[in-house]
Amino acid sequence: MSAASDFVEQFVAEVRRVAGSSYRAHSSDEALSVLEAIIGEVRPRSVILGRGDLLESLGFSYWIRDRGITLLTADSAGENWKENAAQADLGITEADWGFSDTGTLVLEARPGQERATSLLPPVHLAVLSASRLLTGISPYLSDLARRPELPSCITWITGPSRTADIELTLTVGVHGPGQLHVILLDFP
């Protein structure tokens, strides 16, 4: 097994270890099949879809609209992005990076990829290219230090939202999505 393959397997295992669901897709058709399964499980009335070249190339927006599901995008949601994200049953984003050692996703805020998309709906689906996997946080921080401009916000996601109160009672989904699904694209 190659080192790159080891990172993929480790990432998939870590996402599952932190109570997320992880799927590998070796083609656009496989990614759409995973989306179909998640939609069948979640049964969303509305979906808010972030913007990104990867998401565009997969054709998720067309597939969702063809099923009669209300689809909100940066163009359709406009100034009401946060309100629409809070009402959506499913938020879909394109992750910028993934850390294989922890199963962590990194989302850098940019127009069309606002934080609300990954944080407000009760279910979050992130799509990540396997080529964007890093061994851990150190390579990412080194890259960030070399950038002339930093993103306005960086969101790190490790599993579904969870919190514990003073009595250490664990609750999932209070401060963010209660479900996290990750499609790892293992093709160019």
C-alpha positions, -999 to 999 in steps of 0.1 A, spaced: 0 0 0 14 34 -9 19 63 15 -10 82 -2 -32 52 2 -23 49 38 -34 86 44 -67 79 27 -74 48 48 -63 66 80 -86 96 72 -116 73 65 -110 54 98 -106 86 118 -138 102 105 -156 71 115 -139 70 149 -152 105 157 -188 94 148 -188 107 113 -197 88 82 -171 85 55 -175 72 19 -149 68 -9 -159 76 -44 -137 66 -74 -158 84 -100 -185 112 -103 -211 85 -106 -201 69 -73 -202 103 -56 -237 109 -69 -247 74 -57 -234 83 -22 -253 116 -24 -284 97 -33 -280 73 -3 -275 103 21 -306 121 6 -326 89 10 -316 87 47 -319 123 56 -350 131 34 -343 168 33 -370 193 21 -342 218 14 -305 217 8 -280 246 10 -251 241 -14 -218 259 -11 -199 269 -42 -167 253 -55 -152 239 -86 -153 204 -72 -190 206 -63 -198 221 -97 -179 193 -115 -200 166 -97 -233 180 -108 -249 178 -73 -270 209 -79 -287 194 -110 -292 160 -93 -309 177 -63 -331 199 -84 -342 170 -105 -355 153 -73 -377 183 -66 -358 192 -35 -355 230 -27 -319 240 -35 -304 271 -21 -271 284 -34 -250 315 -30 -269 330 -59 -304 321 -47 -299 327 -10 -282 361 -14 -283 383 17 -305 357 35 -277 331 35 -277 326 73 -314 324 76 -317 300 47 -289 278 61 -306 277 95 -338 264 78 -321 239 55 -321 202 64 -287 195 48 -257 217 41 -232 206 14 -197 221 13 -164 215 -5 -137 209 21 -104 226 13 -82 202 33 -83 171 54 -60 159 82 -55 121 80 -43 118 116 -76 131 131 -102 130 103 -105 167 106 -119 188 77 -107 223 70 -131 248 53 -117 282 44 -144 309 41 -148 325 8 -178 339 -12 -202 311 -18 -187 290 10 -199 308 41 -195 291 75 -233 289 80 -235 262 53 -215 237 74 -226 249 108 -264 256 108 -282 227 91 -286 196 112 -268 175 87 -235 184 70 -221 167 39 -185 176 29 -168 167 -3 -130 164 -2 -105 154 -29 -81 128 -17 -53 149 -32 -61 175 -5 -53 152 24 -24 162 47 -7 141 74 -18 165 101 -20 201 111 17 210 108 18 210 69 -13 231 69 0 257 93 33 259 73 13 265 41 -8 292 59 23 310 71 35 314 35 3 329 21 2 366 14 -35 367 25 -54 346 50 -90 335 48 -114 356 68 -124 324 88 -111 289 90 -135 262 102 -121 229 115 -145 201 117 -138 168 135 -170 148 136 -205 159 144 -210 188 169 -207 177 205 -206 193 239 -207 182 275 -223 203 302 -210 208 337 -222 173 347 -203 159 317 -234 147 299 -224 144 262 -249 159 238 -245 157 200 -258 184 176 -264 213 200 -239 238 186 -238 225 150 -247 195 129 -256 163 146 -245 143 116 -214 146 95 -210 128 62 -177 130 41 -173 119 5 -137 114 -2 -131 116 -39 -104 92 -49 -100 102 -85 -85 131 -104 
